[in-house]
Amino acid sequence: MSTIVIHKDFLSKEKEIKKNISDFITSGILFGDGKRNKIKLFDLDGKAINIKSFKVPNLINQVAYKYFRKSKARRSYEYANKLLENGIGTPQPIAYAENFTFTGLEKSFYVSEHLQAELTFRELVLQPYYPDHENILRQFTRFTFDLHQKGIEFLDHSPGNTLIEEGSEGTYHFYLVDLNRMNFHDVMDFDSRMKNFNRLTPKTEMLAVMSDEYAKLYNKKYEEVFSKMCFYTNDFQMKFHRKIARKKKLLFWR
């Protein structure tokens, strides 16, 4: 049993989209390292698209995704549409497909337009002297504030998941990718907003700039925003490094 849902704007390309998905293993150009999920690039009538193939879930999740939860591919597609409806940038969703077996969900795919952006947030972390660094960082903070004002909590708000395009006259456009984990709220409280920055950077100087910009937008004192943003960032960093240390101990024989 298999399911495919195609965006209304791409129904005329249904045959080509289905073929690209069915030929995923043997066709397309690998994009990224492909260690967990694989992304491949395809051509759709001169337009670059990418297809993300999610790894086969464990047996428990296979059953869960068949009967109780939406698959990552379906969530990615639905959340992308919801972002666009709210005026939030993300590559145009095209389709999602799910392959079910007797036991549950086996493979799933998310199809979207491919956006070749100039940089991601990661470059801002790794290159402190990147041209127009502070301006980009402040505009990114305004972008994140807009998400929060619209009740959107992007749970994978991490350095590689925001693509950045330069516009005109010092403006920048931001696009979210890797969309399958989100919460939608009527209102986001202050702590939820600050915690949403915790994966982005451990650099205090970047947190200071983002805190300064967010405080102006949220009408809070800078010190209060900076203190809370640092608290959640440090908490995440400590847990992350403890997790890495545990893995090294468990896998010492490798």
C-alpha positions as a printed Julia matrix, in Angstrom:
254×3 Matrix{Float64}:
  0.0    0.0     0.0
  1.39   3.43   -0.87
  0.17   7.01   -0.6
  1.24  10.1    -2.51
 -0.11  13.62   -2.07
  0.86  16.26   -4.62
  0.46  20.01   -4.24
 -2.26  21.42   -6.46
  0.27  23.58   -8.34
  2.2   20.48   -9.43
 -0.6   18.05  -10.32
  0.29  18.37  -14.0
  3.74  16.9   -13.15
  2.36  13.91  -11.24
  3.86  11.32  -13.6
  7.36  12.83  -13.43
  7.23  13.26   -9.65
  6.17   9.64   -9.12
  8.95   8.43  -11.44
 11.59  10.42   -9.57
 10.44   8.93   -6.27
 10.32   5.37   -7.64
 13.81   5.82   -9.18
 15.25   7.43   -6.05
 17.8    4.67   -5.35
 19.25   4.6    -8.86
 18.82   8.23   -9.99
 19.37  11.77   -8.79
 22.41  13.56   -7.39
 23.2   12.99   -3.72
 23.02  16.23   -1.71
 24.75  16.22    1.68
 26.39  13.29    3.44
 23.31  11.05    3.53
 24.3    9.4     6.83
 20.77   9.35    8.27
 18.21  10.52    5.76
 19.18  10.88    2.12
 18.48  13.94   -0.04
 18.85  13.78   -3.8
 18.45  16.46   -6.45
 16.32  15.91   -9.55
 15.29  17.98  -12.55
 11.6   18.71  -13.04
 11.16  20.47  -16.38
 14.22  22.63  -15.84
 13.49  23.28  -12.16
 15.75  21.79   -9.5
 13.83  19.84   -6.87
 15.04  17.8    -3.96
 13.61  14.58   -2.6
 14.29  13.6     0.99
 14.13   9.9     1.74
 13.65   9.25    5.45
 15.37   6.23    6.93
 13.21   3.19    7.68
 11.8    3.59   11.23
 12.28   0.93   13.89
  9.47  -1.6    14.24
  7.63   0.31   16.99
  7.67   3.54   14.99
  6.61   1.71   11.83
  3.4    0.76   13.6
  3.04   4.2    15.21
  3.39   5.99   11.87
  0.8    3.73   10.29
 -1.89   4.01   12.95
 -1.19   6.79   15.46
  1.17   9.48   14.19
  1.81  11.36   10.98
  5.03  10.4     9.21
  7.97  12.8     9.07
  7.38  13.23    5.34
  3.73  14.14    5.82
  4.53  16.53    8.65
  7.24  18.2     6.55
  4.78  18.75    3.71
  1.94  20.0     5.91
  4.18  22.24    8.02
  5.75  23.76    4.87
  2.3   24.71    3.61
  1.42  26.15    7.0
  4.62  28.22    7.08
  3.89  29.67    3.66
  0.32  30.47    4.7
  1.83  32.47    7.59
  4.28  34.33    5.36
  7.31  32.38    6.6
  9.97  31.4     4.08
 10.55  27.75    3.19
 11.2   25.99   -0.13
  7.95  25.34   -2.01
  6.46  21.97   -0.96
  5.64  19.72   -3.91
  4.59  16.3    -2.58
  5.03  13.58   -0.01
  4.85   9.82   -0.42
  4.54   6.93    2.04
  5.11   3.24    1.44
  3.33   0.95    3.9
  3.85  -2.76    4.49
  1.89  -5.21    6.61
  3.85  -4.13    9.73
  3.62  -0.39    9.14
  5.42   2.5     7.46
  8.52   1.44    5.57
  9.77   4.35    3.44
  8.61   7.94    3.15
  9.66  10.83    0.93
  9.28  14.61    1.01
  9.57  16.53   -2.26
 10.21  20.27   -2.45
 11.78  22.86   -4.69
 15.54  23.08   -4.23
 16.82  26.39   -2.93
 20.53  27.02   -3.46
 21.1   29.67   -0.8
 24.33  31.61   -0.35
 24.73  30.65    3.29
 23.14  29.15    6.39
 23.22  30.34    9.98
 26.17  27.96   10.49
 28.48  30.26    8.52
 27.66  33.09   10.93
 28.8   30.86   13.8
 31.97  29.64   12.11
 32.98  32.93   10.44
 32.7   35.85   12.9
 34.04  38.23   10.23
 31.57  37.16    7.56
 30.57  40.29    5.57
 27.63  42.17    7.13
 27.63  39.68   10.0
 25.81  41.79   12.6
 23.17  43.03   10.18
 22.38  39.46    9.08
 22.22  38.34   12.71
 19.82  41.12   13.65
 17.58  40.39   10.67
 17.64  36.7    11.57
 16.51  37.65   15.08
 13.63  39.65   13.62
 12.73  36.62   11.48
 12.69  34.41   14.6
 10.64  37.0    16.5
  8.09  36.91   13.64
  7.9   33.11   14.01
  7.24  33.47   17.72
  4.63  36.19   17.25
  2.78  33.82   14.94
  2.96  31.02   17.53
  5.41  28.9    15.54
  7.95  26.94   17.6
 10.51  25.44   15.23
 11.98  22.66   17.37
 14.96  22.09   15.04
 15.98  25.77   15.04
 19.66  24.87   14.62
 22.56  26.3    12.54
 22.02  24.23    9.38
 18.25  24.6     9.17
 17.93  28.23    8.12
 18.95  29.1     4.57
 19.84  32.74    3.98
 19.56  34.65    0.7
 20.79  38.19    0.15
 18.18  40.59   -1.17
 18.62  44.22   -2.21
 20.04  47.12   -0.21
 21.3   45.09    2.74
 18.18  42.96    3.21
 18.16  39.2     3.69
 15.56  36.47    3.24
 15.35  33.41    5.5
 14.0   29.95    4.68
 13.42  27.1     7.13
 14.27  23.52    6.16
 14.08  20.15    7.95
 10.54  20.87    9.03
  9.15  17.7    10.61
  9.35  18.93   14.24
  7.22  21.97   15.04
  4.7   23.12   17.6
  2.0   25.68   16.9
  0.69  27.85   19.72
 -1.91  30.56   20.16
  0.71  32.48   22.15
  4.35  31.69   22.95
  5.51  32.68   26.43
  8.85  34.34   27.17
 10.65  31.18   28.3
  9.54  29.2    25.24
 10.82  31.99   23.02
 14.22  32.11   24.7
 14.6   28.34   24.78
 14.02  28.3    21.02
 17.44  29.98   20.58
 19.32  27.34   22.57
 20.7   25.27   19.66
 21.91  28.1    17.46
 25.28  29.17   18.86
 27.38  28.87   22.02
 29.06  32.22   21.27
 28.24  34.84   23.88
 28.89  37.73   21.49
 26.25  36.39   19.07
 23.77  35.83   21.91
 24.38  39.43   23.0
 23.47  40.8    19.56
 20.37  38.6    19.28
 19.3   39.51   22.82
 19.69  43.21   22.1
 17.54  42.96   18.96
 14.92  40.69   20.53
 14.62  42.91   23.62
 13.77  45.9    21.41
 11.11  43.91   19.56
  9.6   42.28   22.65
  9.78  45.39   24.84
 11.85  43.64   27.51
 15.03  44.73   29.23
 18.17  43.57   27.43
 19.62  42.08   30.62
 16.54  39.91   31.15
 16.57  38.6    27.56
 20.33  38.01   27.53
 20.29  36.21   30.89
 17.48  33.86   29.85
 18.9   33.2    26.38
 22.3   32.36   27.89
 20.7   30.11   30.51
 18.94  27.92   27.94
 21.95  27.9    25.61
 24.33  26.83   28.38
 21.87  24.18   29.55
 21.67  22.75   26.02
 25.46  22.82   25.6
 26.04  20.96   28.89
 23.51  18.26   28.0
 24.93  17.97   24.49
 28.53  17.5    25.69
 27.45  15.02   28.39
 25.69  13.01   25.69
 28.82  13.02   23.51
 30.95  11.92   26.48
 28.57   9.04   27.26
 28.69   7.87   23.65
 32.5    7.89   23.69
 32.53   5.75   26.84
 30.0    3.29   25.46
 31.75   3.04   22.07
 35.34   3.08   23.38
 36.12  -0.12   21.45
 35.5    1.46   18.04
